[in-house]
Amino acid sequence: MAGENNYLFFDGSSLIAQIRNLWRSPQFNRRKLKPLDLVEFLVTGIGNSSLIDFVERRGSSEFFRKGLPYKRAIFYFANGDGQIEIYLEMPAVTTPRLVRDVNFKSCGKKLPHSSEFDEWVEQVPDKFSERVSRSEKGVDIQICCDALHLAAAGHVDRLFLLTNDSDFVPLCERLKDLGANVSLMRLPGRPVNTDLAAACDGYYEVPEKELERLFAPRAQPNVA
């Protein structure tokens, strides 16, 4: 972990499902997650142990200030996913010096859905909501292809993966076979997939007390 070949991959559908779950709380209802702030929090570990527990401790205040060295953070979403800007506060890419080593990648395709289906998903019990909300094709395959390509070329030391999908268990096992390490990440609020956690080398959940800084203020309705 002392090197900089560390990547953060975010499964977009899983991330949105975890945000939707947090929306059930009055504190976060209809507030958008700030993805750049999430990446910054994960790699710096400000205010708590965070991912700093995974890196080599050198006793240097400068090292802890900089946090985890990483190559790139990538958020994967399906082409045509109209929910992205509902749940995430997307950065303006033309703002100078704002987006740093963070990509938003569109791949696969979004399956047709309706507002009626979206309303029904919000009523599904926690343990099933992420399973039924997956409505895209090709995103998981793209994540696996990118991760295996990096690992086969020797370009990744550790992959931090935000998902809760057990379909990624074979990927985690193969990455370890190729010499990379895998750490699972997630937002709080729902039980972790135990099979997936067992297949990874590490597991990290954002503490509930740190969530406030990661969400934008609730948008105020326009008053005529």
C-alpha positions in Angstrom: 0.0 0.0 0.0 3.0 2.3 0.1 2.8 2.8 -3.7 0.3 4.9 -5.5 -1.3 2.1 -7.6 -4.5 2.2 -5.6 -7.9 2.6 -7.3 -11.4 3.3 -6.0 -14.2 1.8 -8.0 -17.8 2.7 -7.3 -20.7 0.5 -8.5 -23.2 3.3 -9.4 -26.4 1.3 -8.9 -25.2 0.0 -5.5 -24.2 3.6 -4.5 -27.6 5.0 -5.5 -29.4 2.1 -3.6 -27.4 3.0 -0.5 -28.2 6.7 -0.9 -31.9 5.8 -1.4 -31.8 3.9 1.8 -30.3 6.9 3.7 -33.1 9.0 2.2 -35.5 7.2 4.6 -33.9 9.2 7.4 -35.4 12.7 7.8 -31.8 14.0 8.1 -30.8 13.0 4.6 -34.1 12.8 2.8 -33.8 14.2 -0.8 -30.3 15.4 -0.1 -27.7 14.7 -2.8 -24.4 12.9 -2.1 -21.3 14.9 -3.0 -19.1 12.3 -4.8 -15.9 14.3 -4.7 -16.3 14.9 -1.0 -16.8 11.1 -0.6 -13.6 10.3 -2.4 -11.7 13.0 -0.4 -13.1 11.6 2.9 -12.2 8.0 2.1 -8.6 8.8 1.1 -7.8 11.2 3.9 -9.5 9.6 6.9 -10.3 13.0 8.5 -11.7 12.7 11.9 -11.7 8.9 12.2 -9.7 5.8 11.4 -11.0 5.6 7.8 -8.9 3.9 5.2 -5.8 5.1 6.9 -5.8 1.8 8.8 -4.9 0.0 5.6 -1.9 2.1 4.8 1.6 1.9 6.3 1.9 4.0 9.4 5.1 6.1 9.3 4.5 8.4 12.2 4.6 11.5 9.9 2.0 14.2 10.3 2.4 15.1 6.6 1.7 11.5 5.7 -1.5 11.4 7.7 -2.5 14.8 6.2 -2.2 13.5 2.7 -3.9 10.2 3.5 -4.0 7.3 1.1 -2.1 7.8 -2.2 -4.4 6.7 -5.1 -4.2 6.7 -8.9 -7.9 7.3 -9.8 -11.4 7.0 -8.4 -14.0 5.9 -11.0 -17.8 6.0 -10.6 -19.6 3.5 -13.0 -23.1 4.3 -14.2 -25.3 2.9 -17.0 -25.8 4.9 -20.2 -29.1 6.6 -20.0 -29.3 6.5 -16.2 -31.5 9.4 -15.3 -31.2 8.9 -11.6 -27.6 10.1 -11.3 -28.3 13.8 -10.8 -31.3 13.0 -8.6 -29.0 11.3 -6.0 -25.6 12.9 -6.6 -24.4 16.5 -6.8 -22.3 16.2 -9.9 -19.3 18.5 -10.2 -19.0 21.0 -13.0 -16.1 19.6 -14.9 -15.1 23.0 -16.3 -14.4 24.4 -12.9 -10.6 24.8 -12.7 -8.8 22.5 -10.3 -12.1 20.9 -9.1 -12.0 17.4 -10.5 -8.8 15.7 -9.5 -8.3 12.0 -10.5 -12.0 11.3 -10.4 -13.9 9.8 -13.4 -17.6 9.3 -14.0 -17.8 6.5 -16.5 -20.9 5.6 -18.5 -21.2 2.0 -19.9 -23.7 -0.7 -20.7 -27.3 0.5 -20.8 -30.1 1.3 -18.5 -33.2 -1.0 -18.7 -36.6 0.7 -19.1 -38.3 1.7 -15.8 -41.1 3.9 -14.7 -41.9 6.3 -11.8 -44.3 3.7 -10.5 -41.5 1.2 -10.2 -39.2 3.8 -8.5 -41.9 4.5 -5.9 -42.4 0.8 -5.4 -38.7 0.2 -4.8 -38.7 2.8 -2.0 -41.1 0.6 -0.1 -39.1 -2.6 -0.5 -37.6 -3.9 2.8 -33.9 -3.0 3.3 -32.6 -6.5 2.7 -34.2 -6.7 -0.7 -34.0 -3.1 -2.0 -30.6 -3.2 -3.5 -31.4 -6.5 -5.3 -34.5 -5.3 -7.0 -33.1 -1.8 -7.9 -30.5 -3.2 -10.2 -31.8 -2.3 -13.6 -28.8 -2.1 -15.9 -26.7 -4.3 -18.2 -23.0 -4.2 -18.8 -21.9 -2.1 -15.8 -20.7 -5.0 -13.7 -18.8 -6.4 -16.7 -17.1 -3.1 -17.4 -16.0 -2.9 -13.7 -14.6 -6.5 -13.9 -12.8 -5.9 -17.2 -11.2 -2.7 -16.0 -10.1 -4.2 -12.7 -8.7 -7.4 -14.3 -6.9 -5.4 -17.0 -5.1 -3.3 -14.4 -4.3 -6.3 -12.3 -3.0 -8.4 -15.2 -0.7 -5.5 -16.2 0.6 -5.1 -12.7 -0.9 -1.6 -12.4 -3.0 -2.0 -9.3 -1.8 -2.7 -5.7 -5.2 -2.5 -4.0 -8.7 -2.0 -5.3 -11.2 -0.3 -3.1 -14.6 -1.4 -4.3 -18.0 0.1 -3.3 -20.7 -2.4 -4.0 -22.9 -4.9 -2.2 -23.3 -7.3 -5.1 -22.2 -10.9 -4.5 -21.6 -11.1 -8.3 -18.3 -9.4 -7.6 -17.0 -12.3 -5.4 -15.2 -14.1 -8.3 -13.6 -10.8 -9.3 -12.3 -10.2 -5.8 -10.9 -13.8 -5.7 -9.2 -13.5 -9.1 -7.7 -10.1 -8.2 -6.1 -11.6 -5.2 -4.8 -14.5 -7.4 -3.1 -11.8 -9.6 -1.4 -10.3 -6.6 -3.7 -7.3 -5.9 -5.5 -6.6 -2.6 -9.2 -5.8 -2.5 -11.1 -3.7 0.2 -14.8 -3.4 0.3 -16.4 0.0 1.0 -20.0 1.1 1.7 -22.2 3.7 3.3 -23.9 2.7 6.5 -27.6 1.7 6.9 -27.9 -1.8 5.7 -26.3 -5.2 6.4 -23.1 -5.9 4.4 -23.1 -8.8 2.0 -21.2 -11.4 4.1 -20.0 -13.4 1.1 -18.6 -10.3 -0.5 -16.9 -9.1 2.6 -15.4 -12.5 3.2 -13.9 -12.5 -0.4 -12.2 -9.1 0.3 -9.0 -8.4 2.3 -10.5 -5.5 4.1 -13.9 -3.9 4.8 -14.7 -0.3 5.6 -18.0 1.4 6.3 -18.4 5.2 6.5 -19.3 6.1 10.1 -22.8 7.5 10.5 -21.4 10.6 12.3 -19.3 11.5 9.2 -22.2 11.4 6.7 -23.3 15.0 7.2 -20.2 16.4 5.5 -20.8 14.2 2.5 -24.3 15.4 1.6 -25.3 18.7 0.1 -27.9 20.8 1.9 -31.5 20.0 0.9 -32.6 22.1 -2.1 -35.1 24.8 -1.2 -38.2 25.0 -3.3 -38.5 28.1 -5.6 -40.8 30.7 -4.3 -42.6 32.7 -7.0 
